[in-house]
Amino acid sequence: MSPLLVDIVWQPQSIAAIALCLSLLVVIRRYLTRSSQLPLPLGPPGNILFGNSLPPAFAYRKFEQWTQQYGPVFSLRQGLTTIIVVGRVQAAVDIMEKEGASTVDRPHNISAGDTLSGGMRVLLTPAGDRFKKMRRALHSHLQPKSIANYSPTIMRNARQHIFDIIEHPEKHQDHAKRYSASVVMSIGYGKESKSYEDPDIQAVNRCLTRLGNTLRPGVWKVDAYPFLRYIPGYLQELKDGHAEELDLFKRQLKEVQLKMARGDQIPDSFGKYVLEKQREFELSDDETAYLAGSMFGAGSDTTASAISIAVLAAACYPKAQAKVQEELDAVVGRERAPTFADQENLPQTMAFVLETYRWRPVSAGGFAHKATKDIIWENYLIPKGASVIGNVWSVGRDPAYFPDPERFDPQRWLTKGGRLRDELKSYTFGFGRRVCPGQHMATASVFVNTVLIQWAFKIKKDPTSPIDELAFTESANTHPMPFKVIFEPRVTKTMEGVRELMEDYGL
């Protein structure tokens, strides 16, 4: 081939044209080979070449509209990828729970998975040896019994959270972020922070913001059109982000390692645990650093959002808040603050937490799984290789399980006798074998903060600042947009009285 012809072929326009032609051939081939098989679930029509255009923001809300239009399971196509969206409880059980072994995999994610995370963020790691060993390390340390080991840390930081609200109530969302980052920093590395301005917390928040934006559907076209990864400079922003967060995670773990080498007395932490068992789990140095770091990042982000959502719900639904406070007065009283020991006797409070998970789930759109074999559901085909999304927003709005789903109603989680319903399940932490390993620790944090805040304060809307209940960030893990509320002291007449009651809490 002459040099001139080579230059013509490798012009950007020529590359795009070749890629489009190849894509069309693949689409036609798939259509022809599938024509004799069971059909895909129904779904909105799309462009024959490019497929469906995903909403640039709040895709989970559009998916709920399509669920109502096309049924509990519908299909989309983006580029060469078939996408199956699951939006109702029984379909989620059938496809993502009962077929958990066939949907444990993740789709190949070039932007957030390969490039930003170096293939080492367990959330996005495909099924395989790396996923199994990282998952095993997390599960072995984050079992429900581990909560007892870390309850003093959780309670001590929750106490500081109340003090922060007393000092600066207008910054309550920042206080939730400080609380969450400090607790997960302690669990991850054995150290805490009393300030939201802590450089480590700020660095982690930058990483989380970058990850959340990268995971938004359709933001990085390379995940639908892989040839884009070869365009010089296209992924440089993500490569720089990976270098920054890997350096952060390594520095944090190095601190733990140095203290261990010196024989210092250091508190238990996941970092210490995974360093001691690094050979047993067969983890490289980078995998070990990323495992501790990504646990810190994911846990901090989701817990902070869930705590703020609970505050939002309390302000918007004062009758539900009043039921929690009535229970607290009966079980705990106003002379002492509630602790983990009270949890079994506070079903109304736990129902409030579960309803916040359903009403405004943090990971509202869920994270895509991948089918590793053909799955037949209701005479429809979910083909091998398809991305399977459990749309958490829609599953929590299944009217068969959650009547009047737009209504915030914690009572739906309780029996007539006032106990928690065993048969009703929250899917806010994911599905099947990809359920979040830190769910028990996260719920412990959300429960303790919710119970303390509603014990200490009456939360009211600020009449000068209306609250939009649907105003959330567009990232993969959503946060309420800044909102104002009023915290009135409830168990005493003054804020200083609340502080005195909390003085020795968790110490």
N, C-alpha and C positions, 0 to 999 in steps of 0.2 A: 504494500500500500504506500502511495507516495506521501511525503511529508505534508503536502497541501491537503490531501484527502484526510489525513490524520487530524490536522488542525480543524477542518470542517466538522468531522465527526465529533470531536471533543469540545466543540463550542457548547455553552450552557443550554442554548435553544435546542441543539441536536440531542444532548443528553436527555432533556425533558421529553422531547418527542419520542425518543427510543423507549424511555421508561413508560410513557403513556401507552405506546403500542403494546409493549410487553404486558402491562397491566390489563389491557383490554383482552389480550389473548388468554391470560389466566382466568379472567372473569368468565369469558365465553366457555372455556374448558370446564370450569367448575359448574357452570349452569348445565352444560350438556351431560356431565357425569352424574349430576345430582337429579336430573329429570326423571330417572326411573326409580328414585328413592323416595322416602317420606319427605314431605315438604318442611321447610323451616317454619317456625312460628310466624304468624302474620306480623307485619310491621309497617311503618310509614314508607311510602315510595321514595326512592332516591335516584340520583343520577346513575345511568347504566355504567359509567366509567368510574366515577369517584365515589359513588355510594351516597350515604346520608351525611348531611352537614350537622355536626353536633353543636348544640348551643354553646356560645363562647363563655357563658356564665350560668351558674345554677342549673346545670344539666339535670340534676336529680328532680327538680320541679317539673321540667318538661317531660322527663321519663314517667312521672306520675300521671300526667295528662295522657300520654300514650298508653300507659297501663289501663287507664279507664276506657280508652278507645279500642285497644286491640286485645286486651286480656291480660291475665297474670304473668304471661311470658310473651315477649315480642322480640323480633329480630331487627338488627340494623346492619349496615355494611359501611365500613370506612376504608377506602383503598382496597386492599386485598384481604382485609380482616372481617370475618363475620363476628358480630357482637350479639350476644343473647342477654337480654335484660330481664331479671326476675323481680317481680314487684308485689308478690303476695305470699303470705305465710306458708301455706301448704305447698306451693310450688318451690319455695326456698327449702323446705324440709325435704321434698322429693329429690331436688336436683343438687343442692349444695350440702345437705346433711347426709342423706342416705347414699348419695353418690360421691361422698367426700373423698374417697380414694381416687376418683376419676376427675375431681375438680380441685385438687390440692395445688396444682401447678399455677404459676403466674405467666401471663403473656410476656414475650420478650419486650422489655422496655428499654429502648436505646437512650432516651433522654435522662429520666430520673434514675433508672436502674443501672445501666452500663456506665454512663458518663458521669453523672453527678455523684453516684454512690460507688462507683468502681465495682459493681456487682456484689457488694458486701453488705448492703442494708437488708436485714432479714425480712422486712415488710415486702420487699420487691424481689427477693431472691427466688429464682425458679426452683421447683422441686428437684432434689438431687442430693448428693453427698454433703455439699456445703450447707444447704438448707437444713438437712437433718441434724448435723452436728451443732449448728448454731441454735436451732430450735430446742434441742435437747439441753443445751447449756442454760438457756433461758427458763425452760419449764422446771428444771431441777432446782432453780433458785427462787422462783416466783410462785410457788404453790401457796394455797390459802393459809397454810400453817406459818408461812413466812411473815404474815401480817403481824403476828404477835411479836416477832423480833424487831420490827420496825415501828410498832405502834407508839413508843415514846417519841420517836422522831416526828411522826405524823402529828401527834398531839402538841408537841412543843412548837412546831411551826404553825399549827392552827391557832395556838395562843397568840403568836406573833401576828398572825393574820387579823385577829380581832383588834389587837393594839394598833395595827396599821390603819384599819377602818376608823377607829376612834380618832386617830391623829389627822388623817386625810381621807374622809369618806368619798370625796369626789374622784379619788384615784383607785376606787375599789377594783377595777379590772386589772390595773397594774399590780395591785396587791395579790390578786389571785395568781397572776403569772409569777410573782416573786415566791409565793408559797409553793407552787407546783415545782418550779425550778429548784428551789432549795431542798425540797423533800426528795426529788428524784436525783439531785446531785449527791445527797447523803446516801441514798440507796445505791447509786452507781459508783461513787468514789469516796464515801465516808466523810464528806465535808458539807457544811451548810452555808447559807448566805442570808443576811438580814436586810439586804438592799436590792431593789430591782435594778439599780444602777451598777451592780457588780459586773465587771468586764466579762467574766465567764458566762453569766446569764445573758448579757447582751449579745455575746458571740453566738451562743446557742440559738437565741431568738432569730438572729440573722439567717442561720442555717435552716431553721424551721420555715421561715417565710419563703426562702428560696425553694425549698422542697415542695411546700404547699402550692406555690405558683407553678412549678414545673409539672406537677401532677394534674393540673386542671385539664380536662378533656380538650383536645384540639390545639393546645397552646404550642406544642412542638410537633410540627407536621412529620418529623422524621420517624415517629412511631407508626404512622400509617404508610409512609413512603420512605423506606430504609435507605434508598440510594442518596438521600439528602445528607447523610452522614459524611459523604465523601466531598462535599463542597467545602473548600478551605475556609476555616474560620467560623463556620456555621455553629459549631458546638463549643467554641472557645469559652463562652460565658460559663457553661456548665463544667468544663474542665477546670477552670479557675476556682469555681465553687467547691469542687471535689477536693482540690489541693488544700483549700482553706479549712474545710471541716475535718479532713484526715489529720491535718496538723493539730487542730484543736483536740480531737479525740486522743491522739497519741500523747500530747502534753498532759492531759488529765490523767491518763493511765500511768504515765511515767512517774508522776508524783506519788501514786500509790506504790509503784514498784520500788522507788527509792526508799520510801519509809519502811517497806517490808525488808529491804536489804540491810537497813541500819538497825533493824530489830525494834523499831518504834512500836509503842502500843497504839494501834489504830483500830477504829471501830469496824465491825463487819460491814462489808459492802459487796456489791456484785463484782466490782473491779478486782477486789482482793480475791474473791472466790474464783473468778475465771482465770486470774493469773496463776493461782495455786493449781488449777486443774487444766491448764492450757495444753499440756501434753496429752492428758487423758482424752480431751475433746478434739485433739489433733487440729488445733487452730493456729494459723500463722499469726505473726505479730500484728499485721494490719487487720486481719479478721477479728482478733481479740479486741483491738482498739475500737473497731467499728461496732462490734457487738455491744460493748458497754456504752459507747457514744450514741448509737442510734436508739438504744433503750431509753437513755436519758432524754434524747430529743423528743421521741414519740410520746413518752409518758408525760413530760412537762407540758407539751402543747395541748394534748387532749384533756388533761385534768384541769388545766386553767380555764379552758373554754367551758367545760361541764359545770364548774363552780359558778362561773359568771351567768350561765344559762339558768341555773337554779335561783340566783338572785333576781334575774329578769322575770322568771315565772312567779316568784313570790310577790314582786311588785305589781305584776299585771293581774294576778289572781288572788286577791286578799282573802277570799273565803277558804281557798286551799291552804294558804299560809296559816290562817286562824285554826284550822283543824290540827295542823302540826303543832302549833303552840299550845293548844288545849291538851294534846297528848303529852307534851313536854311538862306542862304544869302538873299533870296528874302523876306522871312516872318519876320525874326528876325533881320538880319543884324549882324554886328560885334562889335557893341558898347555896347551891353548888352547880357546876357546869356538867353537862352530860359527857359521858365517855364511851369507849367501845363496849364496856360492860353493860351498858343500857340498850345496846342495839336490838337484842332479841325482844325487848319490851316496847319497841318503838316502830311497829309495822306501818303506822301512818306516815312517819318520816321516810321510811324506805320506799313506800309507795310513791311519795312525792318525788324522790330521786329517780325511780324507774320511769315515772311519767315524763320527767324532763328529758330522759334519754330518748323516749319515744317521740315526744312533741317536737324537740329540736335536736336531733342527733348530731353529734360532733362530726363524724365521718358520714355525712348524709348520703353521699353517692356510693359509698362502699369502695372497695378496691377490687379490680378485675381478677378473676380466676381464669384458668385455662382448662378446657376439656381435653383429657389425654386419650379419650376414646369416644366413639359415637354413643350418645345417650338418647334413648327414646323416652319422650315425655308426652303423654296424652296424644299419641299418634303423630307427634311432631318430632323432627330430627334436630338434635343439638350436635352438630358435627364435630368430630375430632379436630382440635386446633382452634376452635372458636373461643373467643373471650366471653366469659360468663360473669356478668355483673349482678350482684345482689344489691338492689337499690334500697338501702336501709330506710330512706325517707318513705318510700312506697310501702315497704313491708310493714312499717309501723302505722300505716294508714289503711290497712286491710280492714274494711268494715265488718267482715265476718268475725274478726277477733277483737277489733277496737271500734265499736259502734260510735257514730258521730266523731270521727277521728280528728277533726280540726279543733274539737273542744279539749281544753286542758282539764283532765279529770283523774286525779290520783286514785279515786275510789274504784276505778276499773281494775286495779291490781289487787283488790282486797275481796275476801269472801264476805258473806253476810255476817259472819261472826267476827269480822275485823282482822283476820289473819291474811298473810300474803298468799296469793293463789299460786300453787305449784305448777299448774298446767300452762300458765301464761308466761311467755319467754320474751326477753329483750334481745334484739340482734344488733345492738349498737356497737358491740365489739367484734362483729364479723360473723362469718359462717364456717361451718365444717372444721376442717383441719387447719384453717388459717385464722381461727379466732385469736384475738390478741392475748398473748401469754401474760400480760400485765393487768388483765381485767380486774382481778380481785384486789390488787393493790390500788388501782385507780378508783374503784368503787368505795374502798375504805376511805380514801382521801375525800371524795365527793360527799360521802355520808357525814363524816366528822365535821367538815366545814359547813355543810348545810344545816346540820343539827345545832352547831354552835352559833352560827349567824342568826338563825331564827329563834334560838333560845335567848340570845343577848339583845336582839333588836327587833323592832317592828319595821318592816321594809315597805316604803310607800313610794308611789310615783311622785316625781317632782312636777307640780302643776305648771311650772314655767318651761318644762322641756318634755313634750310628748314623746312617747316610746313607740317606735315602729317594731312590732314583734317579728317582722320578716327581714329586718335590716341586719344582714350577716355578711361577713367577708366572702369572697369568691374562691378562696383556697380550698384544697382538698379536705383539710380539717378546718371547719368553719368556726369563726368566733363572732359573737354579737358585735355589731358596730358600737362605738362608744355611746353609752346611755347613762342618764343621771337618775339616781334614786335618793330617797331620804332615809337615813338610818336613825330611828328614834330609839333611845334606850328603853328596854322593856322590863328587865328583871330588877332594875333599880331606877331611881328618878333621874340619875345623871350618868354621863359617860364615864366619869371618874369612878362611880360606883361599880360599873361593869368591869373596869380595869382592876379594881380591888378584888372582885370575885374571881377574876381570871389569873391573879398574880402567881399562884403556885401550880397552875394547871400544866400537867405534863412534865413537871420537874421532879 
